[in-house]
Amino acid sequence: MKKMLLASTAAALMATSVFADGHANEVKLGILIGFTGPIESLTGPMAAGAEMAMTEVTESGKLLDAAKVTPIRADTGCIDNGLSTSNGERLIADGIHGLIGGDCSGVTGAILQNVAIPNGMVMISPSATSPGLSSVEDNDLFFRTAPSDAREGQVMTEVLMERGVKSIALTYTNNDYGKGLADAIESNFKAAGGEVTIVAAHEDGKADYSAEMGALASAGGDLLVVAGYLDQGGLGIINAALDTGAFDTFGLPGGMIGDSLPTNVGSALNGSYGQIAGSGGEGIEKLVAMAGDAFDATSPYTPESYDAAALFMLAMQAANSTDPAEYGKHILDVANAPGEKIYPGDLGKALDILREGGDVDYVGASAVELIGPGESAGTYRLIEVQDGKNATIGFK
């Protein structure tokens, strides 16, 4: 880490000069997420949520010197470290003041190490959930509005136990996200007295998952938990299971939750269930009302994306600066008590309070509460596939 930082001194100094005056008539926020790849069906609403927060602040005219907030989109491919790093470097060259992203956990780590740390850039991920990101050495530059998969492993175990599941087969996408989530599910389920018959990796982008399904079917279990991606390998695994009759009910962690999965699988997915980061209450209701028909504000990680953008802008106001070295220190302050609770649609009011030296407690659309190393404490929306659609059946 130290060698990397020393090697990038020139880049860091260049970034510092960009932020030297601390203010800007235009604030640029990068949105670096997987517009292509295994979660591409989720990222359109995610970007729209972040951009709606930026528009809200721009139209208020209350950020710093009535700054205009401009989004700049770039692609990670979700699982492409090279693409993610090069696009992150391009965003730095474009003069961004903050980075919303990455999305999937592996590329998020790559962006952090190769782009954010060398350039002193703050990044807030709305969807990277690997437990490994909780302990990474990040120079206090990395935050996330989605909870760690360590928490999801606990929640999924509670759901499975409540439904009387005594044994599971478990497959995961072969990357940081999948391995971390699988470890959390396996350890929690075993600790609760359940049996894990097999833990097997699968690769994304394959045309045929019959070999993987052979091993999973041989191991058996009350249901198959698929810790994968809904638009690639996870979908392939489920289709293979249904084609062979090996399993007819599936446990669906966060990477498998989205409208495209029941649409692509069909009625055979009815009765499968899982969970994804999300909350009910005033915050999400306000975001849904604001979005209207423009985009689905309840789509996975969309509330967290609005909140990530909002935290950047509130922290800048609290610091009276667009310099990441200055405003980064204020992200935890604006995200947590004490202060007036702030929801979607309240960003102008929050900027007024901060400009006058007051405190805000940003609740946002996803019940933001940042703990420990700057990550969400986490509530989860419980999902069951009913009549070919994901239905919300509760919260944990």
C-alpha positions as CSV (number, residue, x, y, z in Angstrom):
1,M,0.0,0.0,0.0
2,K,2.7,2.5,1.0
3,K,4.7,1.7,-2.1
4,M,1.7,2.3,-4.3
5,L,1.0,5.6,-2.6
6,L,4.6,6.7,-3.1
7,A,4.5,5.7,-6.7
8,S,1.4,7.8,-7.3
9,T,2.6,11.0,-5.6
10,A,2.5,13.0,-8.9
11,A,-1.0,12.0,-9.5
12,A,-2.1,12.9,-6.0
13,L,-0.4,16.3,-6.3
14,M,-2.2,16.9,-9.6
15,A,-5.5,16.0,-8.0
16,T,-4.8,18.4,-5.1
17,S,-4.1,21.3,-7.4
18,V,-7.5,20.7,-9.1
19,F,-9.2,21.0,-5.7
20,A,-7.0,23.9,-4.4
21,D,-9.7,26.6,-4.4
22,G,-12.2,24.2,-2.7
23,H,-15.2,25.6,-4.6
24,A,-16.5,25.1,-8.1
25,N,-19.3,26.6,-10.1
26,E,-19.8,23.0,-11.4
27,V,-19.5,19.9,-9.2
28,K,-18.8,16.7,-11.2
29,L,-19.8,13.4,-9.7
30,G,-18.8,10.2,-11.5
31,I,-21.2,7.3,-11.7
32,L,-19.0,4.2,-12.2
33,I,-21.2,1.1,-12.3
34,G,-21.9,-1.9,-14.6
35,F,-24.0,-0.6,-17.5
36,T,-22.9,-3.8,-19.2
37,G,-22.4,-7.2,-17.6
38,P,-24.2,-9.5,-15.2
39,I,-26.3,-6.8,-13.4
40,E,-26.9,-4.4,-16.2
41,S,-30.7,-4.7,-15.7
42,L,-30.2,-2.9,-12.4
43,T,-27.9,-0.1,-13.2
44,G,-30.2,2.1,-15.3
45,P,-32.4,2.8,-12.3
46,M,-29.4,3.1,-10.0
47,A,-27.9,5.9,-12.2
48,A,-31.3,7.6,-12.5
49,G,-31.6,7.6,-8.7
50,A,-28.2,9.2,-8.2
51,E,-28.8,11.7,-11.0
52,M,-32.2,12.7,-9.5
53,A,-30.4,13.7,-6.2
54,M,-28.0,15.8,-8.3
55,T,-30.8,17.5,-10.2
56,E,-32.6,18.2,-6.9
57,V,-29.6,20.0,-5.5
58,T,-28.8,21.9,-8.7
59,E,-32.4,23.2,-8.9
60,S,-32.2,24.3,-5.3
61,G,-29.3,26.6,-6.1
62,K,-28.0,26.1,-2.5
63,L,-24.9,24.0,-2.8
64,L,-21.8,26.2,-2.1
65,D,-21.8,29.0,-4.7
66,A,-25.0,27.9,-6.4
67,A,-23.0,25.1,-8.0
68,K,-24.4,23.0,-10.8
69,V,-24.0,19.3,-10.2
70,T,-23.1,17.3,-13.3
71,P,-23.1,13.5,-13.5
72,I,-20.6,11.6,-15.7
73,R,-21.4,8.0,-16.3
74,A,-18.8,5.3,-16.9
75,D,-19.0,1.5,-17.1
76,T,-17.4,-1.2,-14.9
77,G,-18.9,-4.2,-16.7
78,C,-19.4,-5.3,-13.1
79,I,-16.6,-7.9,-13.2
80,D,-14.0,-6.2,-15.5
81,N,-11.2,-4.8,-13.4
82,G,-9.3,-3.4,-16.4
83,L,-12.3,-1.6,-17.8
84,S,-13.2,-0.3,-14.3
85,T,-9.8,1.0,-13.6
86,S,-9.4,2.7,-17.0
87,N,-12.8,4.3,-16.8
88,G,-12.1,5.4,-13.2
89,E,-8.9,7.1,-14.4
90,R,-10.8,8.8,-17.2
91,L,-13.3,10.2,-14.7
92,I,-10.4,11.6,-12.7
93,A,-9.0,13.2,-15.9
94,D,-12.5,14.6,-16.5
95,G,-12.2,16.5,-13.2
96,I,-14.7,14.7,-11.0
97,H,-15.0,15.8,-7.3
98,G,-16.5,12.5,-6.1
99,L,-17.1,8.9,-7.3
100,I,-20.3,7.0,-6.9
101,G,-19.3,3.4,-7.3
102,G,-18.2,0.8,-8.0
103,D,-21.1,-1.6,-8.1
104,C,-19.8,-5.2,-7.9
105,S,-17.4,-5.9,-5.1
106,G,-14.3,-7.1,-7.0
107,V,-14.2,-4.1,-9.3
108,T,-14.9,-1.8,-6.4
109,G,-11.8,-3.0,-4.7
110,A,-9.8,-2.5,-7.9
111,I,-11.1,1.0,-8.4
112,L,-10.3,1.8,-4.7
113,Q,-6.7,0.5,-4.9
114,N,-5.8,1.7,-8.4
115,V,-7.8,4.9,-8.8
116,A,-9.3,6.4,-5.6
117,I,-6.4,5.9,-3.2
118,P,-3.6,7.1,-5.6
119,N,-5.7,10.2,-6.4
120,G,-7.1,11.0,-3.0
121,M,-10.7,10.5,-4.3
122,V,-13.6,9.8,-2.1
123,M,-15.9,7.0,-3.4
124,I,-19.3,5.8,-2.1
125,S,-20.6,2.5,-3.4
126,P,-24.3,1.9,-3.4
127,S,-24.0,-1.8,-4.0
128,A,-20.6,-3.4,-3.3
129,T,-21.3,-5.8,-0.4
130,S,-18.2,-8.0,0.1
131,P,-17.3,-8.4,3.8
132,G,-13.6,-8.0,2.7
133,L,-14.3,-4.3,1.9
134,S,-14.9,-3.7,5.6
135,S,-11.3,-4.1,6.5
136,V,-9.5,-2.8,3.5
137,E,-6.9,-0.1,4.1
138,D,-8.7,2.8,2.4
139,N,-7.2,6.0,3.8
140,D,-10.7,6.9,4.9
141,L,-11.8,7.4,1.3
142,F,-14.3,4.5,0.9
143,F,-17.9,4.4,2.1
144,R,-20.9,2.4,1.1
145,T,-24.7,2.8,1.5
146,A,-25.4,-1.0,1.1
147,P,-24.7,-3.3,4.1
148,S,-22.0,-5.9,4.1
149,D,-22.8,-9.5,3.1
150,A,-21.7,-10.5,6.6
151,R,-25.1,-9.1,7.7
152,E,-26.9,-10.7,4.8
153,G,-25.6,-14.1,5.8
154,Q,-27.3,-13.6,9.2
155,V,-30.6,-12.4,7.6
156,M,-30.8,-15.2,5.1
157,T,-30.2,-17.8,7.8
158,E,-33.0,-16.3,9.8
159,V,-35.3,-16.5,6.8
160,L,-34.4,-20.1,6.0
161,M,-34.9,-21.2,9.6
162,E,-38.2,-19.5,9.8
163,R,-39.3,-21.4,6.7
164,G,-38.2,-24.7,8.2
165,V,-35.3,-25.3,5.8
166,K,-32.9,-27.8,7.3
167,S,-30.4,-28.3,4.4
168,I,-29.2,-26.3,1.5
169,A,-27.0,-26.7,-1.5
170,L,-25.0,-23.5,-2.1
171,T,-23.5,-22.2,-5.3
172,Y,-21.7,-18.9,-5.8
173,T,-20.3,-16.8,-8.6
174,N,-16.5,-17.2,-8.5
175,N,-15.4,-13.8,-7.4
176,D,-15.0,-11.7,-4.3
177,Y,-18.7,-10.9,-4.0
178,G,-19.8,-14.5,-4.4
179,K,-17.1,-16.1,-2.2
180,G,-17.7,-13.6,0.6
181,L,-21.4,-14.0,0.5
182,A,-21.2,-17.8,0.3
183,D,-18.9,-17.9,3.3
184,A,-21.3,-15.7,5.3
185,I,-24.4,-17.9,4.4
186,E,-22.6,-21.2,5.1
187,S,-21.1,-20.2,8.5
188,N,-24.4,-18.6,9.7
189,F,-26.6,-21.5,8.5
190,K,-24.3,-24.1,10.1
191,A,-24.1,-22.2,13.3
192,A,-27.9,-22.2,13.4
193,G,-28.0,-26.0,13.1
194,G,-28.6,-26.3,9.3
195,E,-26.7,-28.6,6.9
196,V,-24.9,-27.3,3.9
197,T,-24.6,-30.3,1.5
198,I,-22.2,-28.6,-0.9
199,V,-20.6,-25.3,-1.6
200,A,-19.6,-24.9,-5.3
201,A,-18.4,-22.1,-7.4
202,H,-19.7,-21.3,-10.9
203,E,-18.4,-19.0,-13.6
204,D,-20.4,-16.3,-15.3
205,G,-21.0,-16.2,-19.1
206,K,-21.2,-19.9,-19.7
207,A,-23.7,-21.4,-22.2
208,D,-24.1,-24.7,-20.3
209,Y,-24.2,-25.3,-16.5
210,S,-25.0,-29.0,-16.7
211,A,-21.7,-30.0,-15.1
212,E,-22.3,-27.7,-12.1
213,M,-25.9,-28.9,-11.8
214,G,-24.7,-32.5,-11.7
215,A,-22.7,-31.9,-8.6
216,L,-25.3,-29.8,-6.9
217,A,-28.1,-32.3,-7.7
218,S,-26.0,-35.2,-6.3
219,A,-25.5,-33.3,-3.0
220,G,-29.2,-32.5,-2.7
221,G,-30.8,-30.3,-0.1
222,D,-34.2,-28.7,0.7
223,L,-33.4,-25.9,-1.7
224,L,-30.6,-24.4,-3.8
225,V,-29.2,-21.1,-2.7
226,V,-27.7,-19.2,-5.7
227,A,-25.3,-16.5,-4.6
228,G,-24.8,-15.2,-8.2
229,Y,-25.9,-12.6,-10.7
230,L,-29.4,-12.4,-12.1
231,D,-28.4,-11.6,-15.7
232,Q,-25.7,-14.2,-16.2
233,G,-24.5,-17.3,-14.2
234,G,-27.2,-17.2,-11.6
235,L,-29.8,-17.3,-14.2
236,G,-28.0,-20.1,-16.0
237,I,-27.8,-22.2,-12.8
238,I,-31.5,-21.8,-12.1
239,N,-32.5,-22.7,-15.7
240,A,-30.3,-25.8,-15.5
241,A,-31.8,-26.8,-12.2
242,L,-35.4,-26.5,-13.6
243,D,-34.5,-28.2,-16.8
244,T,-33.2,-31.3,-15.0
245,G,-35.7,-31.2,-12.1
246,A,-32.9,-31.1,-9.6
247,F,-34.4,-28.2,-7.6
248,D,-37.7,-26.3,-7.9
249,T,-37.2,-23.7,-5.2
250,F,-34.3,-21.3,-4.8
251,G,-32.9,-19.0,-2.2
252,L,-32.1,-15.7,-3.8
253,P,-29.5,-13.3,-2.2
254,G,-29.2,-9.7,-3.3
255,G,-27.4,-10.3,-6.6
256,M,-30.3,-12.4,-7.8
257,I,-33.0,-9.9,-7.0
258,G,-34.4,-7.9,-9.9
259,D,-37.3,-7.8,-12.3
260,S,-35.4,-9.5,-15.0
261,L,-35.0,-12.8,-13.2
262,P,-38.7,-13.8,-12.9
263,T,-39.3,-12.3,-16.3
264,N,-36.6,-14.6,-17.8
265,V,-37.3,-17.7,-15.8
266,G,-41.1,-17.6,-15.9
267,S,-43.7,-19.0,-13.5
268,A,-41.4,-21.9,-12.4
269,L,-39.7,-19.3,-10.2
270,N,-42.8,-18.8,-8.1
271,G,-42.3,-19.6,-4.5
272,S,-38.6,-18.8,-4.5
273,Y,-37.5,-16.2,-2.0
274,G,-34.7,-14.1,-0.7
275,Q,-33.6,-10.7,0.4
276,I,-31.9,-7.5,-0.7
277,A,-30.7,-4.3,1.0
278,G,-33.7,-2.0,1.4
279,S,-36.1,-0.5,3.9
280,G,-39.7,0.6,4.2
281,G,-41.1,3.8,5.6
282,E,-41.1,7.5,4.8
283,G,-37.8,7.7,2.9
284,I,-38.5,5.2,0.2
285,E,-42.1,6.4,-0.1
286,K,-40.9,9.9,-0.8
287,L,-38.4,8.6,-3.4
288,V,-41.0,6.6,-5.2
289,A,-43.3,9.7,-5.3
290,M,-40.5,11.8,-6.7
291,A,-39.5,9.3,-9.3
292,G,-43.0,8.8,-10.6
293,D,-43.0,7.0,-13.9
294,A,-39.5,8.1,-14.8
295,F,-37.8,5.0,-13.3
296,D,-38.5,2.3,-10.7
297,A,-37.3,3.8,-7.4
298,T,-37.7,0.5,-5.6
299,S,-35.3,-1.3,-8.0
300,P,-32.4,-2.9,-6.2
301,Y,-29.7,-0.4,-5.0
302,T,-31.6,2.6,-6.5
303,P,-32.4,4.1,-3.1
304,E,-28.8,3.5,-2.1
305,S,-27.6,5.3,-5.2
306,Y,-29.8,8.4,-4.5
307,D,-28.4,8.4,-1.0
308,A,-24.8,8.0,-2.1
309,A,-25.1,11.1,-4.3
310,A,-26.8,13.0,-1.5
311,L,-24.1,12.2,1.0
312,F,-21.5,13.6,-1.3
313,M,-23.3,17.0,-1.7
314,L,-24.2,17.3,1.9
315,A,-20.6,16.6,3.0
316,M,-19.3,19.2,0.6
317,Q,-21.7,21.8,2.1
318,A,-20.7,20.9,5.6
319,A,-17.0,21.3,4.7
320,N,-17.7,24.3,2.5
321,S,-15.4,22.6,0.0
322,T,-15.4,20.3,-3.0
323,D,-11.9,19.0,-2.0
324,P,-12.2,15.3,-1.1
325,A,-9.5,15.8,1.6
326,E,-11.9,18.2,3.3
327,Y,-15.4,17.0,2.7
328,G,-14.6,13.3,3.2
329,K,-14.2,14.0,6.9
330,H,-17.9,15.1,7.1
331,I,-19.6,12.1,5.4
332,L,-20.1,10.2,8.7
333,D,-21.3,13.5,10.4
334,V,-24.0,14.2,7.9
335,A,-25.1,10.6,7.7
336,N,-25.7,10.1,11.4
337,A,-27.3,11.7,14.4
338,P,-27.5,14.3,15.9
339,G,-29.3,16.6,13.6
340,E,-32.6,17.2,11.8
341,K,-33.7,14.1,9.9
342,I,-33.4,14.5,6.1
343,Y,-35.4,12.5,3.5
344,P,-35.5,12.5,-0.3
345,G,-36.8,15.9,-1.4
346,D,-35.3,17.6,1.6
347,L,-31.8,18.2,0.2
348,G,-32.3,22.0,-0.3
349,K,-33.4,22.3,3.4
350,A,-30.4,20.3,4.5
351,L,-28.1,22.5,2.6
352,D,-29.6,25.5,4.3
353,I,-29.1,24.0,7.7
354,L,-25.5,23.1,7.0
355,R,-24.7,26.5,5.5
356,E,-25.9,28.0,8.8
357,G,-23.7,25.7,10.9
358,G,-26.5,23.3,12.0
359,D,-26.5,19.5,12.0
360,V,-28.4,17.1,9.8
361,D,-29.1,13.3,10.2
362,Y,-29.4,12.1,6.7
363,V,-31.9,9.2,6.7
364,G,-32.5,9.3,2.9
365,A,-34.3,6.6,1.0
366,S,-32.5,3.6,2.5
367,A,-32.6,4.5,6.2
368,V,-28.9,5.5,6.1
369,E,-26.9,4.8,9.2
370,L,-23.2,4.5,8.7
371,I,-21.2,2.4,11.2
372,G,-17.6,1.2,11.7
373,P,-15.5,1.9,8.6
374,G,-18.3,3.9,6.9
375,E,-20.7,1.3,5.8
376,S,-24.4,0.8,6.2
377,A,-25.8,-0.9,9.3
378,G,-28.3,-2.4,7.0
379,T,-31.9,-3.4,6.7
380,Y,-33.2,-5.9,4.2
381,R,-36.3,-6.1,2.1
382,L,-37.7,-9.7,2.0
383,I,-38.8,-10.9,-1.4
384,E,-40.9,-13.8,-2.6
385,V,-41.6,-14.5,-6.3
386,Q,-45.4,-14.5,-6.7
387,D,-47.3,-14.6,-9.9
388,G,-44.1,-14.1,-11.9
389,K,-43.0,-10.9,-10.0
390,N,-40.9,-10.1,-7.0
391,A,-43.2,-9.2,-4.1
392,T,-42.1,-7.5,-0.9
393,I,-43.3,-9.6,2.0
394,G,-41.5,-7.9,4.9
395,F,-38.3,-6.3,6.2
396,K,-35.5,-7.4,8.6
